[in-house]
């Protein structure tokens, strides 16, 4: 298993977790998927600012 495939524990405030939960497309969506989608949107925004 490569370093990229390993999982880690991230500690979040409950308020941050609630905000992530609000961004879920469906209830069973993982928080990892939510965060990856946020990163994609951010990268697109960053590219458009150039």
C-alpha positions as CSV (number, residue, x, y, z in Angstrom):
1,X,0.0,0.0,0.0
2,X,1.4,3.4,-0.9
3,X,1.5,6.4,1.4
4,X,-1.3,8.0,-0.6
5,X,-3.7,5.1,0.1
6,X,-3.2,5.1,3.8
7,X,-5.9,6.6,6.0
8,X,-5.4,8.8,9.0
9,X,-7.5,10.3,11.7
10,X,-8.5,14.0,11.5
11,X,-9.8,15.8,14.5
12,X,-12.5,18.4,13.9
13,X,-14.7,20.6,15.9
14,X,-18.3,19.5,16.1
15,X,-19.3,22.7,14.3
16,X,-17.0,21.9,11.4
17,X,-18.4,18.4,11.2
18,X,-22.0,19.8,11.1
19,X,-21.0,22.1,8.2
20,X,-19.5,19.1,6.3
21,X,-22.6,17.1,7.0
22,X,-24.7,19.9,5.4
23,X,-22.7,19.6,2.3
24,X,-23.3,15.9,1.8
25,X,-25.2,15.1,-1.5
26,X,-26.7,12.1,0.2
27,X,-26.7,10.8,3.8
28,X,-24.3,7.9,3.1
29,X,-21.7,10.0,1.3
30,X,-18.4,9.9,3.1
31,X,-16.8,13.0,4.6
32,X,-13.8,12.2,2.4
33,X,-15.9,12.6,-0.7
34,X,-17.3,15.9,0.6
35,X,-13.8,17.2,1.3
36,X,-12.5,16.0,-2.1
37,X,-15.4,17.8,-3.8
38,X,-14.5,21.0,-1.8
39,X,-10.9,20.7,-2.9
40,X,-12.0,20.3,-6.6
41,X,-14.2,23.4,-6.4
42,X,-11.4,25.3,-4.7
43,X,-8.9,24.3,-7.4
44,X,-11.3,25.3,-10.2
45,X,-11.9,28.7,-8.5
46,X,-8.1,29.2,-8.1
47,X,-7.5,28.5,-11.8
48,X,-10.3,30.9,-12.8
49,X,-8.7,33.7,-10.8
50,X,-5.5,33.6,-13.0
